Structures are given as C-alpha cells and as structure tokens.
Amino acid sequence: MDNGYSKWLEKEKAWIDEAEKKVKKQALIGMPIVVLVCVVLLGAIGLLSGGGVDGMLQNALIGLIVGIVCIPLFYLLMMSSFPAKRFMKAMKAEIENTLSPAELESFAEQMNDEATLRSFSWINESKTEERVRISKDYALKTSSAGTAVLVQLRQVGQIETDVQEYTVTTRGGGFKMSQTTTVYPMQFFYKKANAEKKRRYDKVFGFDSRQRRDQVLACIHEAAD
C-alpha cells in the first residue's frame, strides 16, 4: 500500500474513532436510564397492584436488579451502532474495488490537497455525520454510520437527480403508524460504449435535503469545468 494512501486512511480512522467515542458516550448515558425505567416501572406496578409502599419498594428493588442485569444486553445492542470497524472496512472495500492499485496514490494526493479539495459535512436526520469531498477526479461520500461511495468523475457521462418517497408502517398496541421519508438521490451514469439509454446508474449519492444535494451537484459541475 502506498504511503500517501496509508496516511490518508489514518486521517479517516481518526475521524471515525471520534464519532465512535460520541456513540459510546451516548450508550453510557443510556445505561442508567435503563435502570431508572426498570425501577420506576416495577415500583409503580407494585404500588398500583395494592401492595402499598412495601410492594412498591420490593418491586423497585427487583427493578434495580433487572436494570443492572439488562445493562450488558443494552450495551451489546448498542455495539451494532459503533461505526469505526464497519466504516473502515466499507470505505476501503469501496475505494479498492473502484480504483486500481496504481490510482490509489493519486486519489490520496487529491483528497489530502486542502487547497483544491471541496468539502461538505452535515448531521442528517438519524443524527449521523455525512461528508462529501470533491476533487478534480473524484467525489467521495461517507457517513459515520459506516457507508462510503466513491465516484470517478472522469468516467461520468451523465448525472441525474430524483425525488423518492418511502413509507414505513409500524404496528403496536393496536395502533398503526406510518412515516414517510423523502430521499433526494444523485445518480451517476458512467460513459459506456453501446450502453442502453435506459439503464441502472453506476453510483448514487443519497441526500435527505434537496438543497444539500443541489449544492454538491453544483460543486461537481464546477470541478468538471
């Protein structure tokens, strides 16, 4: 692996490690809340079921024990949200599957060139950080949730934008709730000989805001000029 690419990966790891610290901090904050919920809930059941203060205290003690037992389970569930390993694995796979070994050094050089690199970052609706970086030859979109998409701009023949709506329905307690999410994709079609006019895009950037998508698109057009 080339030296410049290795150093760039180290910078990316430092960024995602910082994001993981925030997730772990949130998990630590959530643990006492789990215990408190168990204590209050079981204590209230003991009181309302006719056990009086003694019943409430007895159930609250049980709730404390249950809450403490639940903490390791809660932590294990939160581990799936820790992004560092997943992010580095996904990003390296995306880059190294998209570029040849000979192109990695040029890619890293452009990503490290702060004078010419255009960069966007924001916190999305899921409270994760997303970043788009645009150089002369590449556009890279990453998310602290553990996703990465790399586009080779020299190969792009056409860029299309779209608006897509997804409705998620959840049921519980006899109620049905539907929530609609709007996504603003940017679809990249690479130049291909004898390619059909109607074909699936080669790469796609997803955005939760039309304004952010259009800002990134304008920047990509500027880089191509």
Residue pairs with C-beta under 8 A, 6 or more apart in sequence:
1 104
2 104
2 105
2 108
4 105
4 108
4 109
4 112
5 104
5 105
5 107
5 108
7 108
7 112
8 108
8 111
8 112
9 88
9 92
11 112
12 87
12 88
12 91
12 142
13 84
13 88
16 83
16 84
16 87
16 88
16 144
17 84
19 83
19 84
19 128
19 129
19 144
20 82
20 83
20 84
23 78
23 81
23 82
23 83
24 78
24 82
26 78
27 74
27 75
27 78
27 81
30 74
30 78
31 71
31 74
31 75
34 67
34 70
34 71
34 74
35 63
35 64
35 67
35 68
35 70
35 71
36 67
37 67
38 63
38 64
38 66
38 67
38 70
39 60
39 63
39 64
39 67
40 60
40 63
41 63
42 59
42 60
42 62
42 63
42 66
43 56
43 57
43 59
43 60
43 63
44 56
45 59
46 55
46 56
46 57
46 58
46 59
46 60
47 53
47 55
47 56
47 59
49 55
51 58
51 59
83 128
83 144
83 145
83 146
86 146
87 142
87 143
87 144
87 145
87 146
87 147
87 148
90 146
90 147
90 148
91 142
91 148
94 148
94 149
94 150
95 104
95 107
95 140
95 148
95 150
96 104
98 150
98 152
99 107
99 150
99 152
106 137
107 137
107 138
110 116
110 117
110 135
110 136
110 137
110 138
111 117
111 133
111 135
111 138
111 140
113 135
116 135
116 136
117 133
117 134
117 135
118 133
118 134
118 135
118 219
118 222
118 223
119 131
119 132
119 133
119 134
120 131
120 132
120 133
120 212
120 215
120 216
120 219
121 129
121 130
121 131
121 132
122 129
122 130
122 209
122 212
123 129
123 130
124 130
124 143
124 208
125 181
125 208
126 145
128 143
128 144
128 145
129 143
129 144
130 141
130 142
130 143
130 144
131 141
131 142
131 143
132 139
132 140
132 141
132 205
132 216
133 139
133 140
134 140
134 153
134 216
134 219
134 220
134 223
135 223
136 153
136 223
137 152
137 153
137 154
138 150
138 151
138 152
138 153
139 150
139 151
139 153
139 205
139 216
139 220
139 223
140 148
140 149
140 150
140 151
141 148
141 149
141 205
142 148
142 149
149 203
149 204
149 205
150 203
151 188
151 203
151 205
152 190
153 220
153 223
153 224
155 190
155 191
155 202
156 188
156 189
156 190
156 191
156 224
157 189
157 190
157 191
157 192
158 188
158 189
159 186
159 187
159 188
159 189
159 217
159 220
160 186
160 187
160 189
160 201
161 184
161 185
161 186
161 187
161 213
161 214
161 217
162 184
162 185
162 187
163 182
163 183
163 184
163 210
164 182
164 183
164 184
164 185
165 180
165 181
165 182
165 183
166 180
166 181
166 183
167 178
167 179
167 180
167 181
168 178
168 179
168 180
168 181
169 176
169 177
169 178
170 176
170 177
170 178
170 179
171 177
181 208
182 208
183 206
183 207
183 208
184 206
184 207
184 208
184 209
184 210
184 212
184 213
185 204
185 205
185 206
185 207
185 213
186 204
186 205
186 206
186 207
186 213
186 216
186 217
187 201
187 203
187 204
188 201
188 202
188 203
188 204
188 205
189 195
189 199
189 201
189 202
190 202
190 203
205 213
205 216
207 213
207 216
